[in-house]
């Protein structure tokens, strides 16, 4: 099953700047071969269910391995059974209505 997810991984107990932890998680997602789009407060991910959620687990494992004692994650995701839809399709639909 295809899924589109919005992931925000927040390491706790590591100081104010978390960009190095975010970069490590982004590397995990890239290595998984998933379609991703980094944005200011997270990453959109598109792919097969098991691959997406497996990569999210590896993000947590990686961030913990880098020394983060706690992680708070916000995850939104959606699936469709009526048709195939990409991240670009969703954005394009809204942009067309703004014209």
DRENKEDO-550922 format. One record per atom (N, C-alpha, C): x, y, z; residue in three letters. Coordinates in steps of 0.02 Angstrom, whole numbers, plus 32768, in hexadecimal, padded with zeros to 4 digits. Layout:
<atoms>
XYZALA
...
</atoms>
This chain:
<atoms>
802A7FC58000UNK
800080008000UNK
802D803E8000UNK
801D806E7FD5UNK
804180AD7FD3UNK
802B80DA800CUNK
805B81028025UNK
804C8131805BUNK
80728171804FUNK
805481A98061UNK
807581E98063UNK
807681FE80ACUNK
80B2820E80C5UNK
80BA821F810CUNK
80DC82628114UNK
80CE8281814CUNK
80F182BE8160UNK
811182AF81A4UNK
815482B181A6UNK
817A829B81E0UNK
81A182D681FEUNK
819C82DD823FUNK
81C3830F8264UNK
81E282EC82A0UNK
822482E0829EUNK
824882BF82D4UNK
826B82F482FDUNK
825D82F7833EUNK
8279832A8369UNK
82A2830783A1UNK
82E58309839BUNK
830D82EC83D1UNK
830B831A840EUNK
830582FC8449UNK
830183228487UNK
8340831484B0UNK
8355834784D5UNK
838F833F8501UNK
83D2834584DDUNK
83D1836784A3UNK
840E836D847BUNK
842383B6846EUNK
840183E4848DUNK
8411842B8482UNK
83DE844B8453UNK
83EE84898442UNK
83BF84B1841AUNK
83BF849E83D0UNK
83F9849583B2UNK
83FD8484836BUNK
83F684398361UNK
83C984278334UNK
83BE83DF8326UNK
83CC83CE82DDUNK
83E883FD82B7UNK
83F183F2826FUNK
841C83B6825EUNK
844E83A68287UNK
8478836C8278UNK
8450832B827FUNK
8421832A82ADUNK
83F682EF82B7UNK
83C482EA827DUNK
83AA83228268UNK
837C8323822FUNK
83A0830B81F0UNK
83DD832381E7UNK
8405830E81ACUNK
841182C281ADUNK
841E82A781E8UNK
8429825E81EDUNK
83EA823881DAUNK
83B1825181F0UNK
8371823181DFUNK
836482378193UNK
837382718177UNK
836A827A812EUNK
839582488107UNK
83D2823C811FUNK
83FD820A80FEUNK
83DD81C580FFUNK
83BF81B48137UNK
839D8173813CUNK
8365816F8108UNK
833E81A38102UNK
830681A480D2UNK
831F81A0808AUNK
835581C3807BUNK
837281C18038UNK
838D817C8028UNK
83B1815F8058UNK
83CC811C804EUNK
839680E88044UNK
835B80F48060UNK
832380C68057UNK
830580CB8011UNK
831A80FD7FEBUNK
830181057FA7UNK
82BA81207FA3UNK
82A481407FD8UNK
8260815B7FD9UNK
825E81A07FB9UNK
822481B27FA0UNK
821981F57F86UNK
820E82227FC3UNK
823882557FCCUNK
823382808006UNK
823782C97FF2UNK
821B82F4801DUNK
821F833C8014UNK
8227835C8058UNK
826483748065UNK
8272839780A3UNK
824F83DA80A3UNK
823183ED80DBUNK
8214843080E2UNK
8228844C8126UNK
821384878137UNK
822D84AB8171UNK
8221848781B3UNK
81EC846081B8UNK
81DC843E81F7UNK
81D283F481EFUNK
81F583D581C0UNK
81EF838D81B8UNK
81FF83778171UNK
81E7833C8161UNK
81F4831D8120UNK
81B682F98109UNK
81A2830580CAUNK
816E82DC80ABUNK
818F829F808EUNK
816E82668095UNK
81898226807DUNK
815282038055UNK
816681E6801CUNK
813681C07FF3UNK
8155817D7FE3UNK
812D81497FEBUNK
814681067FD9UNK
811780CF7FF1UNK
813080937FEEUNK
810A80598006UNK
810A80598052UNK
80D38044806FUNK
80C8804680B8UNK
8104802A80DFUNK
81177FEC80D1UNK
814C7FCC80F8UNK
818E7FF080F1UNK
819E800980B6UNK
81DD802D80ACUNK
81DD806F80D1UNK
81A6809480CFUNK
81A180D480F1UNK
81A780CB813CUNK
8181809D8158UNK
8183809581A1UNK
81C3807481B9UNK
81E1804B818FUNK
8223802F81A0UNK
8258806681A3UNK
825580948174UNK
828580CC8173UNK
827A80FA81AFUNK
823C810581C2UNK
822E812F81FDUNK
824C810E823BUNK
824580CD8240UNK
826480A98279UNK
82B080B28278UNK
82CE80AB823DUNK
831780B48237UNK
832C80FC8248UNK
8302812D8239UNK
83108172824DUNK
831581768299UNK
82E5815882BCUNK
82E781588305UNK
83258135831FUNK
833580FC8303UNK
837080D78319UNK
83AF8100830EUNK
83B3812282D5UNK
83EE814A82C5UNK
83F5818582F4UNK
83BF81A88300UNK
83C181E3832CUNK
83D381CF8373UNK
83B88197838BUNK
83CB817E83CDUNK
8416816D83CEUNK
842D814C839AUNK
847481388396UNK
84A281758397UNK
848A81AE8380UNK
84B181EC8380UNK
84B1820E83C5UNK
848D81F183F5UNK
848F820B8438UNK
8450822C8452UNK
841B822F842BUNK
83DD824C8443UNK
83BB821B8473UNK
83B3822E84B2UNK
8394820084E2UNK
834881F984D8UNK
8329822C84BBUNK
82E1822A84AEUNK
82D38247846AUNK
829C8230844CUNK
8285824A840CUNK
823A82538410UNK
8223828D83FAUNK
81DC829883F3UNK
81CE829F83A8UNK
81A18277838FUNK
819382768347UNK
814A82868339UNK
814182B18308UNK
80FE82C082EFUNK
80FA829F82AAUNK
80C7827582A1UNK
80BF82518262UNK
80778256824CUNK
806E8270820FUNK
802C827081EFUNK
8034824781B0UNK
8003821E81A1UNK
800881F78163UNK
7FC381E78149UNK
7FC281D98108UNK
7F8381C980E8UNK
7F8C819680B1UNK
7F57817280A4UNK
7F568141806DUNK
7F16814B8045UNK
7F1781338008UNK
7EDB81357FDEUNK
7ED280F17FBFUNK
7E9380DB7FBAUNK
7E85809C7F98UNK
7E5F80A87F56UNK
7E4880E67F4CUNK
7E2080F47F10UNK
7E4A81057ED3UNK
7E88811F7EDFUNK
7EB381307EA7UNK
7EFA813D7EC1UNK
7F28813F7E93UNK
7F6D814E7EA4UNK
7F7681997EA8UNK
7F9B81B17EDAUNK
7FA681F97EE2UNK
7FEC82057EFCUNK
800E82367EDFUNK
805282477EF5UNK
805182877F1DUNK
808A82977F3CUNK
809082D67F60UNK
808483107F30UNK
80A0830C7EF4UNK
809783417EC2UNK
804F83497EAEUNK
802A83127EA8UNK
7FE383157E97UNK
7FBC833D7ECCUNK
7FCC83317F0BUNK
7FA883537F41UNK
7FB6839F7F3FUNK
7FF483B27F35UNK
800683F97F32UNK
7FE884197EF4UNK
7FED83F77EBBUNK
7FD384127E7DUNK
7F8884207E82UNK
7F6383F37EA3UNK
7F1B83FB7EAAUNK
7F0A843D7ECEUNK
7F2F844C7F02UNK
7F22848A7F28UNK
7F3884C67F00UNK
7F7384C27EE0UNK
7F8C84FA7EB9UNK
7F5D850D7E80UNK
7F3F84DB7E60UNK
7F0F84E87E2BUNK
7ED1850E7E44UNK
7EBD84FF7E80UNK
7E8385217E9DUNK
7E9385687EB2UNK
7ED385787EBAUNK
7EE885BB7ECCUNK
7EEC85EB7E91UNK
7EE885D17E55UNK
7EED85FA7E18UNK
7EAE86237E0EUNK
</atoms>
